[in-house]
Amino acid sequence: MTHSPETPNTQLRLTINGEVVQLQNISPSLTLLQYLQQSGRTGTKEGCGDGDCGACTVAIIGEDANGNPCYQAVNSCLIPLGAVAGREVVTVEGLAKDRLHPVQAAMVKTGGSQCGYCTPGFIMSMFAAYYGGKLDDAAVEGNLCRCTGYLPIRRAAQLAISSASGVANETANGDVNESINGSINGSENAATHTASIGLLNESANCASDGVDHESVDLFDSESDPFRQRLTAATADLRSISYSTDQQQFYRPTELNHVLALLQQHPEATLVAGATDLGLEMSHHRRAFPVLISLEAVSDLKQIRRTEAGVEIGAAVPLSQIEANLHGVFPSLDEMLHWFAARQVRNRATIGGNIGTASPIGDLPPVLLALDAEVELVSAQGHRVMPLANFFKGYRQTDLQSGELIRAVHISTQITPSATRRFSQSYKVGKRGTDDISIVAAAFTVDLDAADQIVHARLAYGGVAATPVRAVQVEQMLIGQPWSWSTIQQVKPALQAAFTPLTDLRGTADYRRMLIGNLLEKFFVEINESQCINQAVHY
Protein backbone atom coordinates (compact mmCIF):
# COMPACT_ATOMS: atom_id res chain seq x y z
CA MET A 1 0.00 0.00 0.00
CA THR A 2 1.41 3.40 -0.94
CA HIS A 3 0.56 6.85 0.31
CA SER A 4 0.40 9.99 -1.76
CA PRO A 5 1.42 13.25 -0.09
CA GLU A 6 -1.41 14.70 1.97
CA THR A 7 -2.49 18.31 1.86
CA PRO A 8 -1.85 19.59 5.39
CA ASN A 9 -4.74 21.32 7.12
CA THR A 10 -4.40 24.22 9.54
CA GLN A 11 -6.52 23.08 12.46
CA LEU A 12 -5.91 20.92 15.52
CA ARG A 13 -8.80 19.50 17.51
CA LEU A 14 -8.72 18.30 21.11
CA THR A 15 -11.01 18.13 24.13
CA ILE A 16 -10.22 19.96 27.37
CA ASN A 17 -12.43 19.27 30.38
CA GLY A 18 -15.20 18.00 28.15
CA GLU A 19 -15.09 20.99 25.80
CA VAL A 20 -14.03 20.48 22.19
CA VAL A 21 -11.33 22.98 21.25
CA GLN A 22 -10.45 23.84 17.64
CA LEU A 23 -7.02 25.43 17.28
CA GLN A 24 -6.25 27.38 14.15
CA ASN A 25 -2.73 28.15 12.88
CA ILE A 26 -1.06 27.36 16.20
CA SER A 27 2.37 25.78 16.47
CA PRO A 28 2.06 22.02 17.07
CA SER A 29 5.29 22.16 19.08
CA LEU A 30 3.86 24.67 21.55
CA THR A 31 3.65 22.72 24.79
CA LEU A 32 0.30 21.88 26.28
CA LEU A 33 1.28 23.85 29.39
CA GLN A 34 2.07 26.93 27.33
CA TYR A 35 -1.29 26.69 25.60
CA LEU A 36 -3.17 26.18 28.88
CA GLN A 37 -1.51 29.25 30.36
CA GLN A 38 -2.15 31.36 27.28
CA SER A 39 -5.81 30.32 27.16
CA GLY A 40 -6.45 31.31 30.78
CA ARG A 41 -6.39 27.82 32.29
CA THR A 42 -3.84 28.83 34.89
CA GLY A 43 -4.65 26.18 37.48
CA THR A 44 -1.93 24.06 35.88
CA LYS A 45 1.37 25.45 37.18
CA GLU A 46 4.89 25.61 35.80
CA GLY A 47 7.55 24.60 38.27
CA CYS A 48 10.76 23.27 36.75
CA GLY A 49 9.69 23.00 33.12
CA ASP A 50 11.76 19.79 32.90
CA GLY A 51 9.23 17.15 33.91
CA ASP A 52 10.91 16.75 37.29
CA CYS A 53 8.54 18.41 39.78
CA GLY A 54 5.03 17.50 38.61
CA ALA A 55 3.47 20.93 39.21
CA CYS A 56 2.23 20.93 35.60
CA THR A 57 0.59 17.49 35.78
CA VAL A 58 -2.65 16.99 33.87
CA ALA A 59 -4.50 13.82 32.92
CA ILE A 60 -5.14 12.54 29.43
CA ILE A 61 -7.23 9.60 28.34
CA GLY A 62 -4.84 6.99 27.01
CA GLU A 63 -4.65 3.21 27.00
CA ASP A 64 -3.68 0.81 29.75
CA ALA A 65 -1.67 -2.38 29.28
CA ASN A 66 -4.77 -4.18 28.00
CA GLY A 67 -5.68 -1.49 25.50
CA ASN A 68 -8.57 -0.14 27.57
CA PRO A 69 -9.14 3.60 28.08
CA CYS A 70 -7.56 4.97 31.24
CA TYR A 71 -6.60 8.29 32.75
CA GLN A 72 -2.85 8.89 32.63
CA ALA A 73 -0.95 11.53 34.55
CA VAL A 74 1.46 13.38 32.26
CA ASN A 75 3.73 16.43 32.39
CA SER A 76 2.08 19.16 30.33
CA CYS A 77 5.39 21.06 30.19
CA LEU A 78 6.82 18.34 27.91
CA ILE A 79 3.91 17.45 25.65
CA PRO A 80 3.58 19.31 22.35
CA LEU A 81 0.07 20.26 21.32
CA GLY A 82 0.26 17.94 18.34
CA ALA A 83 0.57 14.98 20.70
CA VAL A 84 -2.81 15.66 22.33
CA ALA A 85 -4.73 16.24 19.10
CA GLY A 86 -7.80 14.01 19.20
CA ARG A 87 -7.29 13.26 22.88
CA GLU A 88 -9.22 14.31 25.95
CA VAL A 89 -7.32 16.39 28.49
CA VAL A 90 -8.45 16.93 32.08
CA THR A 91 -6.98 19.82 34.08
CA VAL A 92 -7.55 20.75 37.70
CA GLU A 93 -10.19 23.30 36.67
CA GLY A 94 -12.28 20.50 35.22
CA LEU A 95 -12.63 18.47 38.42
CA ALA A 96 -14.97 20.62 40.49
CA LYS A 97 -18.17 22.36 39.50
CA ASP A 98 -21.02 21.78 41.94
CA ARG A 99 -18.90 19.73 44.31
CA LEU A 100 -15.31 18.75 44.93
CA HIS A 101 -13.92 15.61 43.41
CA PRO A 102 -13.05 13.05 46.12
CA VAL A 103 -9.30 13.61 45.68
CA GLN A 104 -9.80 17.35 46.16
CA ALA A 105 -12.07 16.74 49.12
CA ALA A 106 -9.49 14.43 50.67
CA MET A 107 -6.76 17.03 50.22
CA VAL A 108 -8.93 19.62 51.97
CA LYS A 109 -9.82 17.16 54.69
CA THR A 110 -6.22 16.30 55.56
CA GLY A 111 -4.81 19.82 55.16
CA GLY A 112 -2.54 18.65 52.36
CA SER A 113 -1.99 22.07 50.80
CA GLN A 114 0.42 24.63 52.24
CA CYS A 115 1.66 27.27 49.78
CA GLY A 116 -0.58 25.55 47.24
CA TYR A 117 1.65 25.82 44.20
CA CYS A 118 2.24 22.08 43.92
CA THR A 119 -1.32 21.15 44.87
CA PRO A 120 -2.87 21.06 41.37
CA GLY A 121 -0.17 18.66 40.20
CA PHE A 122 -0.65 16.35 43.18
CA ILE A 123 -4.40 16.47 42.67
CA MET A 124 -4.12 15.45 39.03
CA SER A 125 -1.69 12.60 39.76
CA MET A 126 -4.08 11.37 42.45
CA PHE A 127 -7.02 11.82 40.07
CA ALA A 128 -5.45 9.54 37.45
CA ALA A 129 -4.56 6.92 40.06
CA TYR A 130 -8.03 7.16 41.63
CA TYR A 131 -9.49 5.60 38.49
CA GLY A 132 -6.64 3.14 38.09
CA GLY A 133 -7.08 1.54 41.50
CA LYS A 134 -3.49 2.18 42.59
CA LEU A 135 -3.52 5.41 44.56
CA ASP A 136 -0.34 4.92 46.58
CA ASP A 137 3.01 6.63 47.07
CA ALA A 138 4.06 5.59 43.58
CA ALA A 139 1.13 7.55 42.16
CA VAL A 140 2.71 10.82 43.31
CA GLU A 141 6.38 9.88 42.96
CA GLY A 142 6.78 12.49 40.22
CA ASN A 143 5.38 15.33 42.32
CA LEU A 144 7.49 17.50 44.60
CA CYS A 145 6.19 19.56 47.52
CA ARG A 146 8.73 22.27 48.22
CA CYS A 147 7.01 22.93 51.55
CA THR A 148 7.74 19.25 52.33
CA GLY A 149 4.19 18.61 53.52
CA TYR A 150 4.15 15.02 52.36
CA LEU A 151 2.45 13.37 55.34
CA PRO A 152 -0.96 15.04 54.88
CA ILE A 153 -0.67 14.52 51.12
CA ARG A 154 -0.11 10.80 51.68
CA ARG A 155 -3.09 10.77 54.03
CA ALA A 156 -5.17 12.47 51.36
CA ALA A 157 -4.24 9.77 48.87
CA GLN A 158 -5.17 7.05 51.35
CA LEU A 159 -8.44 8.77 52.18
CA ALA A 160 -9.35 9.20 48.52
CA ILE A 161 -8.63 5.62 47.55
CA SER A 162 -10.61 4.31 50.52
CA SER A 163 -13.53 6.34 49.21
CA ALA A 164 -13.05 4.97 45.69
CA SER A 165 -13.00 1.38 46.91
CA GLY A 166 -15.81 1.84 49.42
CA VAL A 167 -13.59 1.12 52.41
CA ALA A 168 -14.51 2.98 55.57
CA ASN A 169 -12.56 3.58 58.74
CA GLU A 170 -9.37 1.81 57.65
CA THR A 171 -6.45 2.21 55.28
CA ALA A 172 -3.55 0.05 54.21
CA ASN A 173 -1.19 1.23 56.94
CA GLY A 174 -3.56 2.66 59.51
CA ASP A 175 -2.33 6.24 59.14
CA VAL A 176 -5.84 7.43 58.42
CA ASN A 177 -8.77 5.96 60.32
CA GLU A 178 -11.48 7.63 58.34
CA SER A 179 -12.88 7.82 54.85
CA ILE A 180 -14.98 10.33 53.05
CA ASN A 181 -17.99 8.15 53.76
CA GLY A 182 -17.00 7.43 57.35
CA SER A 183 -17.07 9.20 60.66
CA ILE A 184 -14.39 11.29 62.31
CA ASN A 185 -12.03 10.00 64.97
CA GLY A 186 -9.70 11.98 67.16
CA SER A 187 -10.06 15.48 68.52
CA GLU A 188 -12.21 17.08 65.81
CA ASN A 189 -15.36 18.54 67.30
CA ALA A 190 -18.78 18.46 65.68
CA ALA A 191 -18.51 22.01 64.36
CA THR A 192 -15.17 21.35 62.64
CA HIS A 193 -16.51 18.08 61.32
CA THR A 194 -19.58 19.80 59.91
CA ALA A 195 -17.48 22.45 58.18
CA SER A 196 -15.20 19.86 56.63
CA ILE A 197 -18.01 17.73 55.32
CA GLY A 198 -19.70 20.83 54.02
CA LEU A 199 -16.66 21.30 51.80
CA LEU A 200 -17.04 17.75 50.56
CA ASN A 201 -20.66 18.11 49.58
CA GLU A 202 -22.93 21.10 50.00
CA SER A 203 -25.87 18.76 50.54
CA ALA A 204 -24.26 16.95 53.47
CA ASN A 205 -26.21 17.05 56.71
CA CYS A 206 -24.45 16.81 60.04
CA ALA A 207 -26.14 14.38 62.38
CA SER A 208 -25.63 14.51 66.11
CA ASP A 209 -23.08 11.73 65.95
CA GLY A 210 -21.27 12.82 62.81
CA VAL A 211 -22.15 12.54 59.17
CA ASP A 212 -25.18 11.55 57.18
CA HIS A 213 -23.33 8.74 55.41
CA GLU A 214 -25.62 8.62 52.41
CA SER A 215 -25.35 12.33 51.64
CA VAL A 216 -21.58 12.32 51.28
CA ASP A 217 -21.42 9.37 48.92
CA LEU A 218 -20.11 11.74 46.28
CA PHE A 219 -19.04 9.71 43.27
CA ASP A 220 -20.63 6.31 43.03
CA SER A 221 -19.74 4.28 39.96
CA GLU A 222 -22.97 5.11 38.16
CA SER A 223 -23.06 8.87 38.71
CA ASP A 224 -19.35 9.64 38.48
CA PRO A 225 -19.06 11.83 35.36
CA PHE A 226 -15.38 11.07 34.92
CA ARG A 227 -15.94 7.34 35.02
CA GLN A 228 -18.76 7.75 32.53
CA ARG A 229 -16.50 9.81 30.28
CA LEU A 230 -13.82 7.14 30.51
CA THR A 231 -16.27 4.38 29.64
CA ALA A 232 -17.40 6.25 26.55
CA ALA A 233 -13.91 7.32 25.49
CA THR A 234 -12.40 6.33 22.18
CA ALA A 235 -9.01 7.82 21.45
CA ASP A 236 -9.30 9.72 18.18
CA LEU A 237 -5.74 9.02 17.10
CA ARG A 238 -6.52 9.25 13.43
CA SER A 239 -3.97 10.26 10.84
CA ILE A 240 -3.15 13.96 11.06
CA SER A 241 -1.45 16.25 8.59
CA TYR A 242 -1.19 19.75 10.03
CA SER A 243 0.69 22.80 8.84
CA THR A 244 1.50 26.37 9.83
CA ASP A 245 3.71 28.90 8.07
CA GLN A 246 6.78 27.61 9.92
CA GLN A 247 6.07 23.98 10.65
CA GLN A 248 4.55 20.74 9.42
CA PHE A 249 3.27 18.05 11.76
CA TYR A 250 2.27 14.54 10.74
CA ARG A 251 0.77 11.76 12.81
CA PRO A 252 0.38 8.72 10.55
CA THR A 253 -1.26 5.51 11.69
CA GLU A 254 0.58 3.05 9.44
CA LEU A 255 4.27 2.22 9.30
CA ASN A 256 4.52 2.41 5.52
CA HIS A 257 3.05 5.91 5.68
CA VAL A 258 5.83 6.90 8.08
CA LEU A 259 8.44 5.52 5.70
CA ALA A 260 6.88 7.39 2.77
CA LEU A 261 6.95 10.62 4.77
CA LEU A 262 10.62 10.08 5.61
CA GLN A 263 11.37 9.78 1.91
CA GLN A 264 9.38 12.92 1.24
CA HIS A 265 10.93 14.79 4.19
CA PRO A 266 14.43 13.43 4.89
CA GLU A 267 15.01 16.37 7.24
CA ALA A 268 12.06 15.37 9.45
CA THR A 269 12.40 14.73 13.18
CA LEU A 270 10.69 11.65 14.60
CA VAL A 271 8.89 11.97 17.93
CA ALA A 272 6.91 9.56 20.10
CA GLY A 273 6.56 10.43 23.79
CA ALA A 274 8.38 13.78 23.40
CA THR A 275 9.83 13.61 26.93
CA ASP A 276 13.26 14.46 25.53
CA LEU A 277 12.22 16.51 22.53
CA GLY A 278 9.85 18.51 24.73
CA LEU A 279 12.85 19.91 26.59
CA GLU A 280 14.51 20.90 23.34
CA MET A 281 11.40 22.79 22.26
CA SER A 282 10.48 24.46 25.56
CA HIS A 283 13.87 25.13 27.15
CA HIS A 284 16.20 25.48 24.21
CA ARG A 285 13.62 26.95 21.84
CA ARG A 286 14.72 24.61 19.08
CA ALA A 287 12.60 24.69 15.96
CA PHE A 288 11.69 21.48 14.15
CA PRO A 289 10.27 22.40 10.73
CA VAL A 290 8.91 18.88 10.12
CA LEU A 291 7.75 16.61 12.94
CA ILE A 292 6.49 13.07 12.42
CA SER A 293 4.75 11.54 15.43
CA LEU A 294 4.92 7.75 15.84
CA GLU A 295 2.52 7.33 18.73
CA ALA A 296 -0.48 6.33 16.58
CA VAL A 297 1.39 3.71 14.51
CA SER A 298 -0.05 0.42 15.78
CA ASP A 299 2.81 -1.70 14.42
CA LEU A 300 5.24 0.20 16.66
CA LYS A 301 3.09 -0.18 19.78
CA GLN A 302 2.93 -3.97 20.07
CA ILE A 303 4.58 -6.31 22.56
CA ARG A 304 4.89 -9.80 21.12
CA ARG A 305 6.08 -12.92 22.96
CA THR A 306 7.65 -15.85 21.16
CA GLU A 307 9.40 -19.04 22.23
CA ALA A 308 12.72 -17.31 21.67
CA GLY A 309 11.97 -14.12 23.54
CA VAL A 310 10.12 -10.82 23.42
CA GLU A 311 9.68 -8.16 20.76
CA ILE A 312 8.91 -4.66 22.05
CA GLY A 313 7.67 -2.05 19.58
CA ALA A 314 9.68 1.15 19.53
CA ALA A 315 6.69 3.34 20.44
CA VAL A 316 5.50 1.28 23.41
CA PRO A 317 5.39 3.55 26.50
CA LEU A 318 7.55 2.41 29.38
CA SER A 319 4.56 2.16 31.72
CA GLN A 320 3.04 -0.46 29.40
CA ILE A 321 6.32 -2.39 29.33
CA GLU A 322 6.23 -2.37 33.14
CA ALA A 323 2.74 -3.82 33.16
CA ASN A 324 2.99 -6.29 30.27
CA LEU A 325 6.44 -7.75 30.95
CA HIS A 326 6.45 -7.74 34.72
CA GLY A 327 8.46 -10.74 35.89
CA VAL A 328 9.83 -11.67 32.47
CA PHE A 329 13.02 -9.63 32.88
CA PRO A 330 13.11 -8.67 36.56
CA SER A 331 16.22 -6.53 36.09
CA LEU A 332 14.32 -4.52 33.48
CA ASP A 333 11.36 -4.30 35.87
CA GLU A 334 13.41 -2.67 38.57
CA MET A 335 15.31 -0.30 36.30
CA LEU A 336 11.98 0.88 34.92
CA HIS A 337 10.81 1.39 38.48
CA TRP A 338 13.65 3.87 39.03
CA PHE A 339 13.28 5.43 35.60
CA ALA A 340 12.15 9.06 36.02
CA ALA A 341 8.56 9.19 37.36
CA ARG A 342 5.10 7.91 36.52
CA GLN A 343 4.24 10.96 34.39
CA VAL A 344 7.35 10.49 32.25
CA ARG A 345 6.99 6.70 31.96
CA ASN A 346 3.44 7.16 30.71
CA ARG A 347 4.89 8.96 27.68
CA ALA A 348 8.52 7.88 27.23
CA THR A 349 9.18 4.97 24.86
CA ILE A 350 11.86 2.31 24.61
CA GLY A 351 12.72 3.39 21.06
CA GLY A 352 13.17 6.97 22.17
CA ASN A 353 15.42 6.00 25.07
CA ILE A 354 17.65 4.05 22.70
CA GLY A 355 17.42 6.42 19.75
CA THR A 356 18.64 9.46 21.67
CA ALA A 357 21.87 7.53 22.30
CA SER A 358 22.41 9.30 25.60
CA PRO A 359 25.53 8.03 27.38
CA ILE A 360 23.62 8.14 30.68
CA GLY A 361 20.38 6.53 29.51
CA ASP A 362 19.02 4.04 32.04
CA LEU A 363 17.74 1.34 29.71
CA PRO A 364 20.67 0.79 27.30
CA PRO A 365 22.98 -0.85 29.89
CA VAL A 366 20.19 -3.25 30.90
CA LEU A 367 19.42 -4.08 27.27
CA LEU A 368 23.12 -4.49 26.44
CA ALA A 369 23.52 -6.94 29.31
CA LEU A 370 20.54 -8.90 27.98
CA ASP A 371 22.06 -9.06 24.46
CA ALA A 372 19.14 -7.12 23.01
CA GLU A 373 18.89 -6.58 19.28
CA VAL A 374 17.40 -3.58 17.53
CA GLU A 375 15.29 -3.87 14.39
CA LEU A 376 15.61 -1.00 11.92
CA VAL A 377 13.28 -0.40 8.99
CA SER A 378 13.16 1.87 5.96
CA ALA A 379 11.38 1.97 2.61
CA GLN A 380 14.24 -0.17 1.26
CA GLY A 381 13.81 -2.97 3.80
CA HIS A 382 14.71 -3.87 7.34
CA ARG A 383 17.73 -5.14 9.26
CA VAL A 384 18.38 -6.47 12.74
CA MET A 385 21.60 -5.72 14.58
CA PRO A 386 22.99 -6.16 18.10
CA LEU A 387 22.31 -3.11 20.22
CA ALA A 388 26.02 -3.11 21.04
CA ASN A 389 26.72 -2.14 17.41
CA PHE A 390 24.01 0.50 17.25
CA PHE A 391 25.78 3.25 19.22
CA LYS A 392 28.50 4.91 17.15
CA GLY A 393 29.50 7.95 19.20
CA TYR A 394 28.16 10.64 21.48
CA ARG A 395 24.48 10.95 20.53
CA GLN A 396 25.25 9.09 17.29
CA THR A 397 23.72 5.84 16.06
CA ASP A 398 23.83 3.58 13.03
CA LEU A 399 20.47 4.85 11.78
CA GLN A 400 20.63 5.76 8.11
CA SER A 401 18.60 8.40 6.28
CA GLY A 402 14.96 7.31 6.02
CA GLU A 403 15.41 4.63 8.67
CA LEU A 404 13.76 4.26 12.06
CA ILE A 405 13.73 1.87 15.01
CA ARG A 406 10.86 -0.58 14.65
CA ALA A 407 11.39 -2.85 17.64
CA VAL A 408 13.73 -4.19 20.29
CA HIS A 409 14.23 -7.97 20.55
CA ILE A 410 15.29 -9.61 23.82
CA SER A 411 16.01 -13.32 24.05
CA THR A 412 14.77 -15.33 27.01
CA GLN A 413 17.23 -18.17 26.30
CA ILE A 414 20.41 -18.79 28.29
CA THR A 415 23.68 -20.31 27.09
CA PRO A 416 23.12 -24.04 26.28
CA SER A 417 25.92 -25.22 28.56
CA ALA A 418 24.69 -23.08 31.46
CA THR A 419 22.52 -24.33 34.29
CA ARG A 420 21.50 -20.93 35.63
CA ARG A 421 21.68 -17.21 34.91
CA PHE A 422 22.18 -14.29 37.25
CA SER A 423 21.38 -10.77 36.15
CA GLN A 424 21.33 -7.50 38.02
CA SER A 425 21.26 -3.78 37.28
CA TYR A 426 22.14 -0.71 39.29
CA LYS A 427 21.45 2.99 39.08
CA VAL A 428 23.61 5.39 41.08
CA GLY A 429 22.26 8.92 41.35
CA LYS A 430 22.19 11.82 43.75
CA ARG A 431 18.66 10.98 44.85
CA GLY A 432 16.59 7.83 44.98
CA THR A 433 14.05 8.51 42.26
CA ASP A 434 13.43 10.80 39.33
CA ASP A 435 17.11 11.58 38.80
CA ILE A 436 19.74 11.28 36.10
CA SER A 437 22.27 8.51 36.60
CA ILE A 438 25.84 9.17 37.63
CA VAL A 439 26.61 5.60 36.62
CA ALA A 440 24.19 2.93 35.47
CA ALA A 441 25.38 -0.67 35.26
CA ALA A 442 23.96 -4.04 34.33
CA PHE A 443 25.56 -7.46 34.60
CA THR A 444 24.62 -10.92 33.36
CA VAL A 445 26.51 -14.16 33.99
CA ASP A 446 25.62 -17.72 33.00
CA LEU A 447 27.20 -20.45 35.13
CA ASP A 448 27.53 -24.16 34.43
CA ALA A 449 27.07 -26.96 36.95
CA ALA A 450 30.66 -26.49 38.20
CA ASP A 451 30.17 -22.74 38.78
CA GLN A 452 32.35 -21.89 35.80
CA ILE A 453 31.44 -18.73 33.89
CA VAL A 454 30.24 -19.62 30.39
CA HIS A 455 28.72 -16.27 29.46
CA ALA A 456 29.27 -12.75 30.80
CA ARG A 457 27.97 -9.29 29.97
CA LEU A 458 29.17 -6.16 31.79
CA ALA A 459 27.43 -3.01 30.56
CA TYR A 460 27.66 0.59 31.73
CA GLY A 461 26.23 4.02 31.19
CA GLY A 462 27.84 7.27 32.29
CA VAL A 463 31.43 6.10 31.81
CA ALA A 464 32.00 6.75 28.10
CA ALA A 465 30.57 8.68 25.16
CA THR A 466 28.01 5.90 24.61
CA PRO A 467 26.42 3.12 26.63
CA VAL A 468 29.09 0.45 26.40
CA ARG A 469 30.10 -3.10 27.27
CA ALA A 470 33.45 -4.11 28.76
CA VAL A 471 34.02 -6.71 26.04
CA GLN A 472 37.65 -7.54 26.86
CA VAL A 473 36.86 -8.08 30.53
CA GLU A 474 33.88 -10.24 29.56
CA GLN A 475 36.26 -12.48 27.62
CA MET A 476 38.63 -12.62 30.60
CA LEU A 477 35.80 -14.01 32.72
CA ILE A 478 34.86 -16.88 30.38
CA GLY A 479 36.06 -20.22 31.77
CA GLN A 480 36.94 -18.76 35.16
CA PRO A 481 35.36 -19.86 38.43
CA TRP A 482 32.70 -17.52 39.77
CA SER A 483 34.67 -16.44 42.84
CA TRP A 484 35.81 -13.36 44.73
CA SER A 485 39.36 -13.88 43.54
CA THR A 486 38.18 -13.88 39.90
CA ILE A 487 36.41 -10.54 40.46
CA GLN A 488 39.55 -9.08 42.04
CA GLN A 489 41.69 -10.30 39.14
CA VAL A 490 39.56 -8.55 36.51
CA LYS A 491 38.70 -5.43 38.52
CA PRO A 492 41.82 -3.41 37.53
CA ALA A 493 41.26 -4.17 33.85
CA LEU A 494 37.60 -3.25 34.20
CA GLN A 495 38.38 0.11 35.77
CA ALA A 496 41.02 0.80 33.12
CA ALA A 497 38.64 -0.05 30.27
CA PHE A 498 36.88 3.33 30.39
CA THR A 499 37.85 6.99 30.68
CA PRO A 500 34.90 8.64 32.43
CA LEU A 501 34.61 12.41 32.63
CA THR A 502 34.18 14.74 35.57
CA ASP A 503 30.97 16.77 35.54
CA LEU A 504 28.54 18.32 38.00
CA ARG A 505 27.15 14.91 38.95
CA GLY A 506 30.40 13.14 39.78
CA THR A 507 34.14 13.06 39.29
CA ALA A 508 35.99 10.72 36.97
CA ASP A 509 37.60 9.02 39.97
CA TYR A 510 34.23 8.45 41.61
CA ARG A 511 32.83 6.92 38.44
CA ARG A 512 35.91 4.73 38.03
CA MET A 513 35.48 3.50 41.60
CA LEU A 514 31.84 2.67 40.90
CA ILE A 515 32.78 0.68 37.80
CA GLY A 516 34.63 -1.86 39.91
CA ASN A 517 32.63 -1.65 43.11
CA LEU A 518 29.33 -2.35 41.40
CA LEU A 519 30.71 -5.59 39.98
CA GLU A 520 31.85 -6.54 43.49
CA LYS A 521 28.38 -5.75 44.78
CA PHE A 522 26.91 -7.94 42.07
CA PHE A 523 29.11 -10.85 43.18
CA VAL A 524 28.29 -10.41 46.87
CA GLU A 525 24.57 -10.31 46.20
CA ILE A 526 24.70 -13.47 44.10
CA ASN A 527 26.40 -15.27 46.95
CA GLU A 528 23.78 -13.98 49.37
CA SER A 529 20.86 -15.04 47.21
CA GLN A 530 20.78 -17.64 44.49
CA CYS A 531 17.67 -16.08 42.94
CA ILE A 532 19.16 -12.67 42.29
CA ASN A 533 17.72 -12.27 38.79
CA GLN A 534 16.51 -8.77 39.54
CA ALA A 535 17.75 -5.19 39.57
CA VAL A 536 18.58 -3.28 42.71
CA HIS A 537 18.68 0.48 43.06
CA TYR A 538 21.93 1.57 44.68
PyMOL commands that set and color helices and strands:
alter all, ss='L'
color gray80, all
select helices_A, chain A and resi 32-38+81-84+92-94+102-110+119-130+137-140+150-165+190-200+213-216+225-232+255-264+277-282+298-300+318-324+330-337+342-345+350-355+363-369+387-389+471-477+484-496+508-528
alter helices_A, ss='H'
color red, helices_A
select strands_A, chain A and resi 11-16+19-24+57-63+69-75+88-90+206-207+210-211+240-243+248-251+269-271+290-293+303-305+309-313+373-378+381-386+391-393+396-397+404-411+420-428+439-447+453-461+468-469
alter strands_A, ss='S'
color yellow, strands_A
deselect
rebuild
show_as cartoon
